[in-house]
């Protein structure tokens, strides 16, 4: 039982930080639109913050890996990100938009602290025997946040205004900092500081991903899967308009997907170790391919079924991906493996969404079909790499 309190603190912090993160996106869009009157400016602000998160992941991971107590740097990064969100909302309408954009980019650089940077610390609060269950619960925090965050953002913006919604998101992220700060120190880490350069550590982290076949194939497969997810999300407004009668209803479908992902995660957490993590990665991609193909039918009932099925693929796939990373990543490079992987997934999602827009304008079924093809490719990429040695603790991860 000695690990119970640290584990509870870890999950409480993860839920708070990730819910705040899921609130921040839609709240920022609403606040920026209200201040500037421009949808292009609002989306540009959010895109800049997202792109910065993709760039900042590897560097943040390298810095976390160099710390005896990475939780303290993680907590500081959370506070910095929360402060950046607050500065953005204060600056909107008061400062030149270019200045606000710079602040958003700086805040975005710390964004990976809420995803890969946090999950990389999981082995410290969780005992090894319970890591599989803790890993499933950790992945569930993303889906819980995806379900609650947008709803909280919309409700707060409706009652108190969009700027208040951004402030609430920043407060939630800041509330997670004490939990991060209290994480146990890295076992066996020398206290006299690292002897290698940050650039050398970054190179080591990339080599760790590329040279470990199981880690490399899971990483590449997850990036291609995220591109397919980007296609689906980009098509949701059009799907809502053409199939459900209103573009806004397309956004509601995201909550349906998050709900089934959460349900699937709860089932895997209840029965940890029943499915091999590697299998969850490629099988989850195939389930998402089926969902995208189903969404192209143009029928309301099949569209709703499609987003529910998509969640059943996304939830277990994320759990499997986290388990593979924990199993394969060297402890001294764990932060980099997780934050670099998160950055690559963000980039994949952005590419998929960007490509889907022009295709969907010409043919919505064609765009969804291309997304299904990407998801199938994600599974094929994974299965194409066949390490000769047997997986280490695949079912125990």
FINUTI-300786 format. One record per residue (C-alpha): x, z, y; residue in one letter; residue number from 1. Coordinates in Angstrom, 3 decimals, padded with zeros to 6 digits, m for minus. Layout:
// FINUTI-300786
          X          Z          Y   resn   resi
          X          Z          Y      a    NUM
...
END
This chain:
// FINUTI-300786
          X          Z          Y   resn   resi
    000.000    000.000    000.000      x      1
    002.882    000.263    002.485      x      2
    002.427   m003.373    003.461      x      3
   m001.295   m003.109    004.177      x      4
   m001.020   m002.195    007.878      x      5
    001.560   m004.871    008.753      x      6
   m000.536   m007.452    006.918      x      7
   m003.712   m006.454    008.770      x      8
   m001.844   m006.632    012.084      x      9
   m000.462   m010.059    011.155      x     10
   m003.920   m011.497    010.412      x     11
   m005.579   m009.833    013.397      x     12
   m002.939   m011.367    015.649      x     13
   m003.210   m014.756    013.953      x     14
   m006.995   m014.872    014.370      x     15
   m006.810   m013.833    018.034      x     16
   m004.020   m016.268    018.931      x     17
   m005.458   m019.241    017.071      x     18
   m008.999   m018.662    018.337      x     19
   m007.588   m018.557    021.856      x     20
   m005.729   m021.784    021.162      x     21
   m008.873   m023.520    019.891      x     22
   m010.738   m022.272    022.978      x     23
   m008.026   m023.453    025.351      x     24
   m008.323   m027.197    024.616      x     25
   m012.008   m027.736    025.418      x     26
   m011.918   m025.102    028.186      x     27
   m009.010   m026.842    029.895      x     28
   m010.788   m030.190    029.670      x     29
   m013.879   m028.706    031.311      x     30
   m011.903   m026.860    033.988      x     31
   m009.754   m029.874    034.834      x     32
   m012.780   m032.149    035.049      x     33
   m014.590   m029.670    037.294      x     34
   m011.570   m029.406    039.600      x     35
   m010.548   m033.075    039.738      x     36
   m013.753   m034.942    038.905      x     37
   m011.714   m037.214    036.638      x     38
   m012.036   m037.426    032.871      x     39
   m008.742   m039.331    032.759      x     40
   m006.935   m036.554    034.617      x     41
   m008.466   m033.898    032.378      x     42
   m007.483   m035.695    029.174      x     43
   m004.016   m036.431    030.579      x     44
   m003.484   m032.715    031.223      x     45
   m004.424   m031.785    027.663      x     46
   m002.385   m034.661    026.208      x     47
    000.684   m033.509    028.137      x     48
    000.372   m029.988    026.791      x     49
   m000.149   m031.287    023.236      x     50
    002.830   m033.655    023.430      x     51
    005.014   m030.823    024.691      x     52
    003.984   m028.717    021.698      x     53
    005.145   m031.503    019.378      x     54
    008.519   m031.603    021.134      x     55
    008.992   m027.849    021.425      x     56
    008.399   m026.964    017.773      x     57
    011.883   m027.594    016.324      x     58
    013.644   m025.783    019.178      x     59
    011.354   m022.755    018.973      x     60
    011.866   m022.651    015.208      x     61
    015.645   m022.735    015.596      x     62
    015.528   m019.879    018.092      x     63
    013.258   m017.833    015.809      x     64
    015.643   m018.356    012.893      x     65
    018.558   m017.027    014.967      x     66
    016.871   m013.678    015.629      x     67
    017.199   m010.473    013.654      x     68
    013.686   m009.623    014.886      x     69
    011.940   m012.992    015.306      x     70
    008.628   m011.264    015.987      x     71
    009.855   m010.185    019.420      x     72
    010.659   m013.758    020.445      x     73
    007.348   m014.865    018.937      x     74
    005.470   m012.266    020.985      x     75
    007.299   m013.316    024.139      x     76
    006.417   m016.964    023.452      x     77
    002.740   m016.026    023.067      x     78
    002.793   m014.199    026.395      x     79
    004.543   m017.159    028.011      x     80
    001.963   m019.586    026.654      x     81
   m000.902   m017.365    027.817      x     82
    000.677   m017.013    031.275      x     83
    001.088   m020.795    031.438      x     84
   m002.610   m021.311    030.714      x     85
   m003.475   m018.841    033.451      x     86
   m001.156   m020.598    035.906      x     87
   m002.738   m023.964    035.082      x     88
   m006.275   m022.768    035.764      x     89
   m005.192   m021.047    038.998      x     90
   m003.379   m024.173    040.161      x     91
   m006.207   m026.625    039.452      x     92
   m007.704   m027.733    042.762      x     93
   m005.175   m025.657    044.728      x     94
   m001.855   m027.314    043.886      x     95
   m000.939   m030.990    043.534      x     96
   m001.977   m032.262    040.105      x     97
    001.640   m033.207    039.282      x     98
    002.702   m029.576    039.722      x     99
   m000.137   m028.383    037.479      x    100
    000.915   m030.996    034.929      x    101
    004.474   m029.649    034.863      x    102
    003.171   m026.129    034.290      x    103
    000.954   m027.394    031.442      x    104
    003.911   m029.123    029.789      x    105
    006.062   m025.973    030.045      x    106
    003.244   m023.917    028.513      x    107
    002.823   m026.508    025.769      x    108
    006.460   m026.158    024.725      x    109
    005.593   m022.654    023.512      x    110
    002.448   m023.815    021.690      x    111
    004.031   m023.919    018.196      x    112
    004.274   m020.113    018.358      x    113
    000.558   m020.073    017.536      x    114
    000.881   m022.227    014.419      x    115
    004.136   m022.797    012.515      x    116
    006.096   m020.121    014.336      x    117
    003.543   m017.491    013.301      x    118
    003.064   m018.639    009.710      x    119
    006.837   m018.690    009.148      x    120
    006.794   m014.900    009.451      x    121
    004.283   m014.454    006.591      x    122
    006.723   m013.320    003.854      x    123
    007.641   m010.246    005.890      x    124
    004.232   m008.516    006.049      x    125
    003.108   m009.808    002.618      x    126
    004.629   m008.625   m000.637      x    127
    005.877   m011.412   m002.874      x    128
    003.259   m010.707   m005.534      x    129
    000.473   m011.196   m002.985      x    130
    001.970   m014.127   m001.110      x    131
   m000.364   m016.714   m002.682      x    132
   m003.472   m014.841   m001.516      x    133
   m001.966   m014.039    001.886      x    134
   m001.009   m017.690    002.290      x    135
   m004.612   m018.784    001.626      x    136
   m005.905   m016.218    004.113      x    137
   m003.400   m017.423    006.707      x    138
   m004.604   m021.011    006.372      x    139
   m008.178   m019.724    006.713      x    140
   m007.364   m018.307    010.153      x    141
   m006.920   m021.889    011.404      x    142
   m010.355   m022.898    010.148      x    143
   m011.989   m019.705    011.411      x    144
   m010.466   m020.399    014.817      x    145
   m011.598   m024.029    014.621      x    146
   m015.126   m022.805    013.989      x    147
   m015.235   m020.033    016.607      x    148
   m012.942   m021.309    019.362      x    149
   m014.924   m024.330    020.631      x    150
   m018.192   m022.361    020.424      x    151
   m016.688   m019.522    022.463      x    152
   m015.286   m022.005    024.959      x    153
   m018.632   m023.709    025.431      x    154
   m020.576   m020.449    025.649      x    155
   m018.171   m018.829    028.107      x    156
   m018.020   m021.951    030.255      x    157
   m021.814   m022.102    030.350      x    158
   m022.216   m018.462    031.377      x    159
   m019.121   m017.766    033.488      x    160
   m017.689   m021.192    034.233      x    161
   m014.900   m023.308    032.744      x    162
   m012.017   m021.472    034.507      x    163
   m013.240   m018.191    033.009      x    164
   m013.199   m019.797    029.551      x    165
   m009.529   m020.691    030.021      x    166
   m008.789   m017.120    031.123      x    167
   m010.550   m015.701    028.038      x    168
   m008.498   m018.039    025.844      x    169
   m005.286   m016.855    027.519      x    170
   m006.299   m013.213    027.061      x    171
   m006.933   m013.737    023.336      x    172
   m003.502   m015.321    022.934      x    173
   m001.887   m012.484    024.884      x    174
   m003.658   m009.867    022.750      x    175
   m001.815   m011.225    019.711      x    176
    001.604   m010.472    021.212      x    177
    001.781   m006.794    020.096      x    178
    001.095   m007.816    016.488      x    179
    003.924   m010.357    016.670      x    180
    006.234   m007.855    018.336      x    181
    005.655   m005.330    015.527      x    182
    006.627   m007.702    012.695      x    183
    009.397   m006.383    010.471      x    184
    012.975   m007.554    011.049      x    185
    014.526   m010.266    008.936      x    186
    016.059   m008.636    005.820      x    187
    019.791   m009.023    005.402      x    188
    020.303   m010.754    008.736      x    189
    023.606   m010.011    010.416      x    190
    023.162   m008.099    013.665      x    191
    026.194   m009.466    015.479      x    192
    024.404   m012.753    016.254      x    193
    024.616   m016.287    014.858      x    194
    027.918   m018.132    014.820      x    195
    026.484   m021.669    014.846      x    196
    025.113   m023.639    017.776      x    197
    021.428   m024.284    018.351      x    198
    022.086   m028.010    017.918      x    199
    023.759   m027.313    014.588      x    200
    020.804   m025.195    013.503      x    201
    018.394   m027.978    014.451      x    202
    020.377   m030.435    012.348      x    203
    020.392   m027.987    009.427      x    204
    016.627   m027.591    009.678      x    205
    016.008   m031.335    009.561      x    206
    018.395   m031.699    006.628      x    207
    016.574   m028.917    004.791      x    208
    013.338   m030.887    005.025      x    209
    014.820   m034.295    004.197      x    210
    017.088   m033.208    001.326      x    211
    014.518   m031.120   m000.558      x    212
    012.255   m033.689   m002.232      x    213
    009.263   m031.392   m002.698      x    214
    009.429   m030.246    000.896      x    215
    010.020   m033.770    002.196      x    216
    007.087   m035.293    000.305      x    217
    004.713   m032.491    001.331      x    218
    005.798   m032.847    004.958      x    219
    005.445   m036.639    005.019      x    220
    002.121   m036.545    003.184      x    221
    000.732   m033.959    005.596      x    222
    001.783   m036.048    008.609      x    223
    000.031   m039.158    007.247      x    224
   m003.035   m037.028    006.405      x    225
   m003.080   m035.756    009.981      x    226
   m003.066   m039.355    011.207      x    227
   m006.181   m039.924    009.071      x    228
   m007.748   m036.775    010.540      x    229
   m006.980   m038.099    014.015      x    230
   m008.877   m041.273    013.163      x    231
   m011.956   m039.295    012.113      x    232
   m011.923   m037.062    015.207      x    233
   m011.494   m040.069    017.518      x    234
   m014.498   m041.754    015.871      x    235
   m016.814   m038.723    016.049      x    236
   m018.283   m039.417    019.522      x    237
   m019.190   m042.974    018.489      x    238
   m020.524   m041.741    015.170      x    239
   m022.653   m039.190    017.001      x    240
   m024.013   m041.832    019.347      x    241
   m024.691   m044.575    016.810      x    242
   m025.682   m042.546    013.752      x    243
   m027.077   m039.284    015.136      x    244
   m028.443   m040.546    018.456      x    245
   m026.176   m038.586    020.828      x    246
   m022.404   m038.599    021.322      x    247
   m022.285   m034.818    021.742      x    248
   m023.621   m034.349    018.229      x    249
   m020.430   m035.871    016.900      x    250
   m018.452   m032.908    018.193      x    251
   m020.771   m030.526    016.336      x    252
   m019.704   m032.205    013.105      x    253
   m016.253   m030.668    013.579      x    254
   m017.807   m027.245    013.092      x    255
   m019.326   m028.428    009.807      x    256
   m015.898   m029.528    008.612      x    257
   m014.304   m026.234    009.686      x    258
   m017.019   m024.277    007.865      x    259
   m016.431   m025.965    004.504      x    260
   m012.655   m025.704    004.965      x    261
   m013.127   m021.976    005.525      x    262
   m015.342   m021.722    002.436      x    263
   m012.796   m023.542    000.278      x    264
   m010.027   m021.313    001.606      x    265
   m012.027   m018.186    000.809      x    266
   m012.477   m019.380   m002.770      x    267
   m008.753   m020.026   m003.182      x    268
   m007.941   m016.637   m001.641      x    269
   m010.314   m014.985   m004.115      x    270
   m008.582   m016.713   m007.028      x    271
   m004.972   m017.185   m005.884      x    272
   m002.574   m019.202   m007.989      x    273
   m005.284   m021.079   m009.909      x    274
   m004.236   m024.436   m008.449      x    275
   m000.666   m025.649   m007.991      x    276
    000.197   m025.953   m004.271      x    277
    001.700   m029.419   m004.739      x    278
   m001.523   m030.638   m006.341      x    279
   m003.571   m029.280   m003.442      x    280
   m001.551   m031.380   m000.984      x    281
   m002.094   m034.798   m002.595      x    282
   m005.562   m034.076   m003.997      x    283
   m006.693   m032.854   m000.579      x    284
   m005.617   m036.195    000.890      x    285
   m007.742   m038.099   m001.645      x    286
   m010.772   m035.926   m000.882      x    287
   m010.350   m036.743    002.816      x    288
   m010.085   m040.455    001.965      x    289
   m013.448   m040.233    000.194      x    290
   m014.922   m038.449    003.214      x    291
   m013.771   m041.155    005.636      x    292
   m015.172   m043.881    003.386      x    293
   m018.463   m042.003    003.190      x    294
   m018.612   m041.665    006.984      x    295
   m018.455   m045.458    007.310      x    296
   m021.850   m045.817    005.611      x    297
   m023.757   m045.459    008.878      x    298
   m026.371   m043.149    007.349      x    299
   m027.003   m039.731    008.973      x    300
   m027.252   m037.845    005.674      x    301
   m024.054   m039.397    004.331      x    302
   m022.240   m038.756    007.621      x    303
   m023.049   m035.049    007.433      x    304
   m021.985   m035.029    003.789      x    305
   m018.766   m036.801    004.792      x    306
   m017.650   m034.160    007.289      x    307
   m018.498   m031.398    004.809      x    308
   m016.370   m033.139    002.179      x    309
   m013.559   m033.625    004.730      x    310
   m013.371   m029.854    005.172      x    311
   m013.191   m029.369    001.406      x    312
   m010.076   m031.554    001.476      x    313
   m008.451   m030.187    004.623      x    314
   m008.750   m026.490    003.761      x    315
   m007.038   m026.514    000.351      x    316
   m004.490   m029.081    001.552      x    317
   m003.323   m026.761    004.326      x    318
   m003.077   m023.853    001.892      x    319
   m001.017   m025.980   m000.488      x    320
    001.241   m027.183    002.321      x    321
    001.965   m023.633    003.502      x    322
    002.726   m022.552   m000.068      x    323
    005.167   m025.438   m000.584      x    324
    006.940   m024.612    002.678      x    325
    007.247   m020.930    001.799      x    326
    008.539   m021.812   m001.655      x    327
    011.042   m024.471   m000.637      x    328
    012.310   m023.377    002.789      x    329
    015.578   m021.399    002.933      x    330
    014.859   m018.054    004.584      x    331
    017.369   m018.626    007.376      x    332
    015.664   m021.955    008.250      x    333
    012.058   m020.958    007.597      x    334
    011.021   m020.946    011.254      x    335
    012.361   m024.454    011.791      x    336
    010.716   m025.825    008.664      x    337
    007.318   m024.528    009.781      x    338
    007.535   m025.399    013.468      x    339
    009.081   m028.827    012.832      x    340
    006.390   m029.540    010.256      x    341
    003.704   m028.469    012.728      x    342
    005.208   m030.697    015.431      x    343
    005.280   m033.701    013.117      x    344
    001.636   m033.102    012.177      x    345
    000.644   m032.963    015.837      x    346
    002.435   m036.262    016.402      x    347
    000.722   m037.813    013.369      x    348
   m002.702   m036.680    014.571      x    349
   m002.062   m038.091    018.041      x    350
   m000.930   m041.449    016.640      x    351
   m003.972   m041.692    014.375      x    352
   m006.352   m040.867    017.227      x    353
   m004.640   m043.330    019.579      x    354
   m004.800   m046.176    017.047      x    355
   m008.399   m045.459    016.108      x    356
   m009.768   m045.881    019.640      x    357
   m009.161   m049.627    020.059      x    358
   m010.142   m050.364    016.447      x    359
   m013.385   m048.358    016.714      x    360
   m014.325   m050.227    019.889      x    361
   m014.369   m053.434    017.824      x    362
   m015.523   m052.073    014.480      x    363
   m016.386   m048.436    013.782      x    364
   m016.507   m048.959    009.978      x    365
   m013.146   m050.731    010.257      x    366
   m011.604   m047.746    012.027      x    367
   m012.991   m045.325    009.437      x    368
   m011.775   m047.612    006.655      x    369
   m008.280   m047.580    008.137      x    370
   m008.436   m043.788    008.205      x    371
   m009.433   m043.741    004.540      x    372
   m006.499   m046.032    003.804      x    373
   m004.145   m043.650    005.599      x    374
   m005.440   m040.711    003.560      x    375
   m004.909   m042.644    000.316      x    376
   m001.414   m043.533    001.545      x    377
   m000.742   m039.832    002.131      x    378
   m001.481   m039.125   m001.536      x    379
    000.573   m042.105   m002.729      x    380
    003.543   m041.056   m000.596      x    381
    003.448   m037.638   m002.215      x    382
    003.129   m038.961   m005.758      x    383
    005.875   m041.556   m005.229      x    384
    008.526   m038.819   m005.017      x    385
    009.023   m037.348   m008.476      x    386
    011.719   m034.644   m008.589      x    387
    013.278   m034.488   m012.051      x    388
    013.567   m030.698   m012.189      x    389
    010.495   m028.536   m012.635      x    390
    009.019   m026.891   m009.538      x    391
    010.274   m023.391   m008.803      x    392
    007.399   m020.975   m009.062      x    393
    004.868   m023.638   m008.202      x    394
    001.932   m021.553   m009.275      x    395
    003.334   m018.306   m007.940      x    396
    004.047   m019.514   m004.420      x    397
END
